[in-house]
Amino acid sequence: MAKGEKNHQDHLASVQLLGKQISKRAGFRCEWCEGDDELRLWEYQPDQEPSLESLALLCRPCRDMTGAKNPDPHRLRNIRNALWSDVPAVAEGAAVVLSRSKEPWVREAIEESFIDEGVKRKLL
């Protein structure tokens, strides 16, 4: 097994070890929209060591939004409350997705949130 592949396998194992704790923290619901469609762990900062702060439990539609350039404005309203989470993967991750939208309410919602000021500056 190549070193890169071993590192990847070790990383995935670390993520999985945190799965039960994160699922319980989330109440077995999506931490962005509270849905329950195909829940999976999502890494907010995949280049860093997995932690409770860098992972979120998200449903399939919310995970799909993480890669979308123009997320569905109706779905975005469902994740607005995630901005108030004290978990960076939940709040900052949702802010990143929201910031891709041109909806007029998005900027104000991010400005009012408790997310890190440095992250706000990058997004706005």
C-alpha positions as CSV (number, residue, x, y, z in Angstrom):
1,M,0.0,0.0,0.0
2,A,1.4,3.4,-1.0
3,K,2.0,6.0,1.7
4,G,-0.7,8.3,0.3
5,E,-3.2,5.6,0.2
6,K,-2.4,4.6,3.8
7,N,-2.7,8.2,5.0
8,H,-6.1,8.4,3.3
9,Q,-7.3,5.1,4.9
10,D,-6.0,6.4,8.3
11,H,-7.9,9.7,7.7
12,L,-11.2,7.8,6.9
13,A,-10.8,5.7,10.0
14,S,-10.4,8.8,12.1
15,V,-13.6,10.3,10.6
16,Q,-15.5,7.1,11.3
17,L,-14.4,6.9,14.9
18,L,-16.2,10.2,15.5
19,G,-19.3,9.2,13.7
20,K,-21.3,8.0,16.7
21,Q,-20.5,11.1,18.8
22,I,-21.5,13.4,15.9
23,S,-24.7,11.5,15.1
24,K,-25.7,11.8,18.8
25,R,-24.8,15.5,18.9
26,A,-27.0,16.0,15.8
27,G,-29.9,14.0,17.2
28,F,-29.6,11.7,14.2
29,R,-30.8,14.6,12.0
30,C,-29.1,16.8,9.4
31,E,-27.2,19.5,11.3
32,W,-28.1,22.1,8.6
33,C,-31.8,21.4,7.7
34,E,-32.8,18.7,10.3
35,G,-33.7,16.3,7.5
36,D,-32.9,12.6,7.6
37,D,-32.4,11.7,3.9
38,E,-29.2,9.6,3.6
39,L,-27.3,11.1,6.5
40,R,-23.5,11.0,6.2
41,L,-20.5,12.7,7.8
42,W,-19.2,15.7,5.9
43,E,-15.8,17.2,6.4
44,Y,-15.7,21.0,6.5
45,Q,-11.9,21.1,6.4
46,P,-10.9,17.8,4.8
47,D,-7.2,18.8,4.8
48,Q,-7.1,18.9,8.6
49,E,-7.2,16.2,11.2
50,P,-10.8,15.1,11.7
51,S,-12.4,16.4,14.9
52,L,-15.8,17.1,16.4
53,E,-15.5,20.7,15.3
54,S,-14.6,19.9,11.7
55,L,-17.3,17.3,10.9
56,A,-21.0,17.7,10.5
57,L,-23.8,15.2,9.9
58,L,-25.6,16.2,6.7
59,C,-28.4,14.8,4.6
60,R,-27.9,14.1,0.9
61,P,-29.6,17.4,-0.4
62,C,-27.4,19.5,1.9
63,R,-24.2,17.6,0.9
64,D,-25.2,18.2,-2.7
65,M,-25.3,21.9,-2.0
66,T,-21.7,21.9,-0.7
67,G,-20.5,21.5,-4.3
68,A,-23.1,23.6,-6.1
69,K,-22.1,27.0,-7.5
70,N,-25.6,28.3,-7.4
71,P,-27.5,26.4,-4.7
72,D,-31.3,26.3,-4.8
73,P,-32.6,29.5,-3.0
74,H,-35.5,27.5,-1.4
75,R,-33.1,25.0,0.1
76,L,-30.9,27.8,1.4
77,R,-33.6,29.1,3.6
78,N,-33.6,25.6,5.2
79,I,-30.0,25.9,6.3
80,R,-30.1,29.5,7.6
81,N,-30.5,28.4,11.2
82,A,-27.3,26.4,11.0
83,L,-25.4,29.7,11.2
84,W,-26.2,29.8,14.9
85,S,-24.5,26.5,15.7
86,D,-21.5,26.6,18.0
87,V,-19.9,23.9,15.8
88,P,-17.6,25.4,13.1
89,A,-18.3,22.7,10.6
90,V,-22.0,23.4,10.9
91,A,-22.1,27.2,11.1
92,E,-19.1,28.1,8.9
93,G,-19.9,25.3,6.4
94,A,-23.4,26.6,6.0
95,A,-22.1,30.1,5.6
96,V,-19.8,29.0,2.8
97,V,-22.8,27.5,0.9
98,L,-25.0,30.5,1.6
99,S,-22.4,33.0,0.5
100,R,-22.6,31.6,-3.1
101,S,-26.1,32.9,-3.3
102,K,-27.2,36.3,-4.6
103,E,-30.3,36.3,-2.4
104,P,-30.5,39.6,-0.6
105,W,-31.1,38.1,2.9
106,V,-27.9,36.0,2.8
107,R,-25.3,38.7,3.5
108,E,-27.3,40.0,6.5
109,A,-27.7,36.5,7.9
110,I,-24.0,35.8,7.7
111,E,-23.1,39.2,9.2
112,E,-25.5,38.6,12.2
113,S,-24.2,35.1,12.9
114,F,-21.6,34.1,15.5
115,I,-19.2,32.6,13.0
116,D,-15.5,33.6,13.2
117,E,-15.0,37.2,12.0
118,G,-12.1,36.1,9.7
119,V,-14.4,33.7,8.0
120,K,-17.1,36.4,7.6
121,R,-14.6,38.7,6.0
122,K,-13.5,36.0,3.5
123,L,-17.1,35.2,2.6
124,L,-18.5,38.8,2.4
